[in-house]
């Protein structure tokens, strides 16, 4: 049975240790160049906004 009082992800209490770990992982990915260039993301989002369903960009 579904929870009669579902919580929003914004209602969950923050876990500082988890946030610190995830921040460190994200920073390591950026430092390693494992990001998608802004121009590719911008073009992809414009396509989506115009109704063209295209796969997300890759590095």
The first five atom37 places (N, CA, C, CB, O) and aatype in JSON, in Angstrom:
{
  "aatype": [20, 20, 20, 20, 20, 20, 20, 20, 20, 20, 20, 20, 20, 20, 20, 20, 20, 20, 20, 20, 20, 20, 20, 20, 20, 20, 20, 20, 20, 20, 20, 20, 20, 20, 20, 20, 20, 20, 20, 20, 20, 20, 20, 20, 20, 20, 20, 20, 20, 20, 20, 20, 20, 20, 20, 20, 20, 20, 20],
  "atom_mask": [
    [1, 1, 1, 1, 1],
    [1, 1, 1, 1, 1],
    [1, 1, 1, 1, 1],
    [1, 1, 1, 1, 1],
    [1, 1, 1, 1, 1],
    [1, 1, 1, 1, 1],
    [1, 1, 1, 1, 1],
    [1, 1, 1, 1, 1],
    [1, 1, 1, 1, 1],
    [1, 1, 1, 1, 1],
    [1, 1, 1, 1, 1],
    [1, 1, 1, 1, 1],
    [1, 1, 1, 1, 1],
    [1, 1, 1, 1, 1],
    [1, 1, 1, 1, 1],
    [1, 1, 1, 1, 1],
    [1, 1, 1, 1, 1],
    [1, 1, 1, 1, 1],
    [1, 1, 1, 1, 1],
    [1, 1, 1, 1, 1],
    [1, 1, 1, 1, 1],
    [1, 1, 1, 1, 1],
    [1, 1, 1, 1, 1],
    [1, 1, 1, 1, 1],
    [1, 1, 1, 1, 1],
    [1, 1, 1, 1, 1],
    [1, 1, 1, 1, 1],
    [1, 1, 1, 1, 1],
    [1, 1, 1, 1, 1],
    [1, 1, 1, 1, 1],
    [1, 1, 1, 1, 1],
    [1, 1, 1, 1, 1],
    [1, 1, 1, 1, 1],
    [1, 1, 1, 1, 1],
    [1, 1, 1, 1, 1],
    [1, 1, 1, 1, 1],
    [1, 1, 1, 1, 1],
    [1, 1, 1, 1, 1],
    [1, 1, 1, 1, 1],
    [1, 1, 1, 1, 1],
    [1, 1, 1, 1, 1],
    [1, 1, 1, 1, 1],
    [1, 1, 1, 1, 1],
    [1, 1, 1, 1, 1],
    [1, 1, 1, 1, 1],
    [1, 1, 1, 1, 1],
    [1, 1, 1, 1, 1],
    [1, 1, 1, 1, 1],
    [1, 1, 1, 1, 1],
    [1, 1, 1, 1, 1],
    [1, 1, 1, 1, 1],
    [1, 1, 1, 1, 1],
    [1, 1, 1, 1, 1],
    [1, 1, 1, 1, 1],
    [1, 1, 1, 1, 1],
    [1, 1, 1, 1, 1],
    [1, 1, 1, 1, 1],
    [1, 1, 1, 1, 1],
    [1, 1, 1, 1, 1]
  ],
  "atom_positions": [
    [[0.85, -1.19, 0.0], [0.0, 0.0, 0.0], [0.89, 1.24, 0.0], [-0.97, 0.0, 1.23], [1.93, 1.27, 0.66]],
    [[0.49, 2.22, -0.72], [1.26, 3.46, -0.82], [1.26, 4.22, 0.49], [0.71, 4.34, -1.94], [0.3, 4.15, 1.27]],
    [[2.32, 4.95, 0.73], [2.43, 5.77, 1.93], [1.4, 6.89, 1.85], [3.88, 6.35, 2.09], [1.39, 7.65, 0.88]],
    [[0.51, 7.01, 2.86], [-0.51, 8.05, 2.82], [0.06, 9.47, 2.95], [-1.53, 7.82, 3.91], [-0.6, 10.44, 2.57]],
    [[1.26, 9.59, 3.49], [1.91, 10.89, 3.66], [3.31, 10.85, 3.05], [1.98, 11.28, 5.15], [4.3, 10.89, 3.78]],
    [[3.41, 10.76, 1.73], [4.75, 10.67, 1.12], [5.56, 11.93, 1.39], [4.64, 10.43, -0.38], [5.02, 13.03, 1.46]],
    [[6.88, 11.74, 1.53], [7.77, 12.87, 1.76], [8.41, 13.31, 0.46], [8.85, 12.5, 2.79], [8.67, 12.5, -0.43]],
    [[8.65, 14.57, 0.37], [9.41, 15.12, -0.74], [10.89, 14.91, -0.44], [9.07, 16.63, -0.98], [11.27, 14.84, 0.73]],
    [[11.71, 14.82, -1.46], [13.16, 14.72, -1.23], [13.67, 15.96, -0.51], [13.91, 14.53, -2.56], [14.72, 15.93, 0.12]],
    [[12.92, 17.06, -0.61], [13.32, 18.29, 0.06], [13.01, 18.26, 1.55], [12.65, 19.48, -0.58], [13.5, 19.1, 2.31]],
    [[12.2, 17.28, 1.98], [11.85, 17.15, 3.39], [12.81, 16.23, 4.15], [10.44, 16.63, 3.52], [12.76, 16.17, 5.37]],
    [[13.67, 15.53, 3.43], [14.6, 14.6, 4.07], [15.74, 15.38, 4.73], [15.15, 13.58, 3.04], [16.19, 16.41, 4.22]],
    [[16.19, 14.86, 5.85], [17.28, 15.53, 6.55], [18.6, 15.27, 5.82], [17.38, 15.04, 8.02], [18.84, 14.16, 5.34]],
    [[19.42, 16.28, 5.74], [20.71, 16.16, 5.06], [21.67, 15.29, 5.87], [21.32, 17.55, 4.81], [21.68, 15.35, 7.1]],
    [[22.46, 14.51, 5.18], [23.49, 13.68, 5.82], [24.83, 14.27, 5.38], [23.36, 12.14, 5.42], [25.25, 14.09, 4.24]],
    [[25.48, 14.97, 6.28], [26.7, 15.7, 5.95], [27.79, 14.79, 5.39], [27.23, 16.42, 7.18], [28.51, 15.18, 4.48]],
    [[27.91, 13.57, 5.93], [28.95, 12.66, 5.46], [28.68, 12.22, 4.02], [29.05, 11.43, 6.38], [29.6, 12.14, 3.21]],
    [[27.43, 11.94, 3.71], [27.07, 11.52, 2.36], [27.28, 12.69, 1.4], [25.61, 11.03, 2.29], [27.83, 12.5, 0.31]],
    [[26.86, 13.88, 1.79], [27.04, 15.05, 0.92], [28.52, 15.31, 0.67], [26.4, 16.28, 1.55], [28.9, 15.62, -0.46]],
    [[29.35, 15.18, 1.68], [30.79, 15.41, 1.52], [31.39, 14.37, 0.56], [31.51, 15.35, 2.88], [32.22, 14.72, -0.28]],
    [[30.97, 13.12, 0.69], [31.48, 12.06, -0.19], [31.06, 12.32, -1.63], [30.97, 10.68, 0.27], [31.87, 12.21, -2.55]],
    [[29.8, 12.67, -1.83], [29.31, 12.93, -3.19], [29.97, 14.16, -3.8], [27.8, 13.11, -3.18], [30.27, 14.17, -4.99]],
    [[30.2, 15.19, -2.99], [30.92, 16.38, -3.48], [32.33, 16.02, -3.92], [30.97, 17.47, -2.39], [32.79, 16.46, -4.97]],
    [[33.02, 15.2, -3.11], [34.39, 14.8, -3.44], [34.41, 13.98, -4.73], [35.02, 14.0, -2.28], [35.3, 14.15, -5.56]],
    [[33.43, 13.09, -4.91], [33.36, 12.29, -6.13], [33.13, 13.19, -7.35], [32.23, 11.24, -6.02], [33.76, 13.0, -8.39]],
    [[32.24, 14.16, -7.21], [31.95, 15.07, -8.32], [33.18, 15.91, -8.67], [30.76, 15.98, -7.97], [33.49, 16.1, -9.84]],
    [[33.87, 16.4, -7.66], [35.07, 17.21, -7.9], [36.16, 16.38, -8.58], [35.59, 17.79, -6.59], [36.89, 16.9, -9.43]],
    [[36.27, 15.12, -8.22], [37.26, 14.24, -8.85], [36.91, 14.01, -10.32], [37.35, 12.89, -8.1], [37.8, 13.97, -11.17]],
    [[35.63, 13.84, -10.62], [35.2, 13.66, -12.01], [35.51, 14.91, -12.84], [33.69, 13.34, -12.08], [35.97, 14.81, -13.98]],
    [[35.27, 16.08, -12.28], [35.57, 17.33, -12.98], [37.08, 17.44, -13.2], [35.04, 18.56, -12.19], [37.52, 17.78, -14.3]],
    [[37.86, 17.15, -12.18], [39.32, 17.24, -12.29], [39.85, 16.26, -13.34], [39.98, 16.97, -10.94], [40.87, 16.53, -13.98]],
    [[39.17, 15.11, -13.51], [39.61, 14.1, -14.48], [39.07, 14.39, -15.88], [39.15, 12.72, -14.03], [39.34, 13.63, -16.81]],
    [[38.32, 15.48, -16.03], [37.79, 15.83, -17.34], [36.61, 14.98, -17.77], [38.87, 15.73, -18.35], [36.34, 14.87, -18.97]],
    [[35.92, 14.38, -16.83], [34.79, 13.51, -17.14], [33.48, 14.29, -17.12], [34.73, 12.33, -16.15], [32.52, 13.91, -16.44]],
    [[33.44, 15.37, -17.86], [32.25, 16.2, -17.91], [31.81, 16.36, -19.36], [32.51, 17.59, -17.26], [32.57, 16.08, -20.29]],
    [[30.59, 16.82, -19.54], [30.06, 17.08, -20.88], [30.19, 18.59, -21.12], [28.56, 16.59, -21.02], [29.77, 19.38, -20.28]],
    [[30.75, 18.98, -22.25], [30.91, 20.41, -22.53], [29.57, 21.15, -22.54], [31.62, 20.6, -23.87], [28.55, 20.63, -22.98]],
    [[29.61, 22.37, -22.05], [28.41, 23.19, -21.95], [27.72, 23.36, -23.29], [28.76, 24.56, -21.38], [26.49, 23.29, -23.36]],
    [[28.47, 23.57, -24.35], [27.87, 23.77, -25.68], [27.05, 22.57, -26.11], [28.97, 24.05, -26.71], [25.97, 22.72, -26.68]],
    [[27.54, 21.36, -25.83], [26.79, 20.15, -26.2], [25.5, 20.05, -25.4], [27.65, 18.9, -25.97], [24.46, 19.68, -25.94]],
    [[25.56, 20.38, -24.11], [24.36, 20.33, -23.27], [23.36, 21.37, -23.73], [24.73, 20.55, -21.78], [22.16, 21.09, -23.78]],
    [[23.82, 22.56, -24.07], [22.94, 23.64, -24.52], [22.2, 23.24, -25.8], [23.75, 24.93, -24.76], [20.99, 23.45, -25.91]],
    [[22.92, 22.67, -26.75], [22.3, 22.23, -28.01], [21.27, 21.13, -27.73], [23.37, 21.72, -29.0], [20.18, 21.15, -28.29]],
    [[21.61, 20.19, -26.88], [20.7, 19.1, -26.53], [19.43, 19.64, -25.88], [21.39, 18.1, -25.57], [18.33, 19.21, -26.23]],
    [[19.57, 20.58, -24.96], [18.4, 21.16, -24.3], [17.52, 21.93, -25.28], [18.84, 22.07, -23.16], [16.3, 21.89, -25.18]],
    [[18.15, 22.64, -26.21], [17.37, 23.35, -27.23], [16.57, 22.36, -28.08], [18.29, 24.2, -28.14], [15.4, 22.6, -28.39]],
    [[17.2, 21.25, -28.45], [16.5, 20.22, -29.22], [15.29, 19.7, -28.44], [17.45, 19.06, -29.56], [14.2, 19.58, -28.99]],
    [[15.48, 19.4, -27.17], [14.37, 18.91, -26.34], [13.25, 19.94, -26.26], [14.88, 18.56, -24.93], [12.08, 19.59, -26.34]],
    [[13.62, 21.2, -26.09], [12.63, 22.26, -25.98], [11.82, 22.41, -27.26], [13.31, 23.59, -25.64], [10.67, 22.85, -27.24]],
    [[12.41, 22.02, -28.38], [11.72, 22.12, -29.67], [11.04, 20.81, -30.06], [12.71, 22.53, -30.76], [10.57, 20.64, -31.19]],
    [[10.98, 19.89, -29.1], [10.25, 18.63, -29.33], [11.05, 17.54, -30.0], [9.07, 18.91, -30.14], [10.49, 16.48, -30.32]],
    [[12.35, 17.76, -30.22], [13.18, 16.72, -30.82], [13.8, 15.88, -29.71], [14.28, 17.34, -31.73], [14.63, 16.36, -28.94]],
    [[13.39, 14.63, -29.65], [13.92, 13.74, -28.6], [15.23, 13.14, -29.09], [12.89, 12.62, -28.24], [15.25, 12.26, -29.96]],
    [[16.3, 13.62, -28.53], [17.63, 13.13, -28.89], [18.3, 12.59, -27.63], [18.5, 14.26, -29.54], [17.98, 13.03, -26.53]],
    [[19.22, 11.65, -27.79], [19.9, 11.13, -26.6], [20.78, 12.21, -25.96], [20.76, 9.91, -26.96], [21.24, 13.12, -26.64]],
    [[21.0, 12.1, -24.67], [21.85, 13.11, -24.01], [23.27, 13.08, -24.58], [21.88, 12.87, -22.48], [23.75, 12.04, -25.03]],
    [[23.92, 14.24, -24.53], [25.28, 14.3, -25.09], [26.28, 13.54, -24.23], [25.73, 15.76, -25.24], [26.07, 13.29, -23.04]],
    [[27.37, 13.18, -24.88], [28.47, 12.52, -24.17], [29.71, 13.4, -24.3], [28.75, 11.08, -24.73], [29.7, 14.39, -25.04]],
    [[30.73, 13.03, -23.61], [31.97, 13.8, -23.65], [32.44, 13.83, -25.04], [33.05, 13.21, -22.73], [33.48, 14.42, -25.33]]
  ]
}
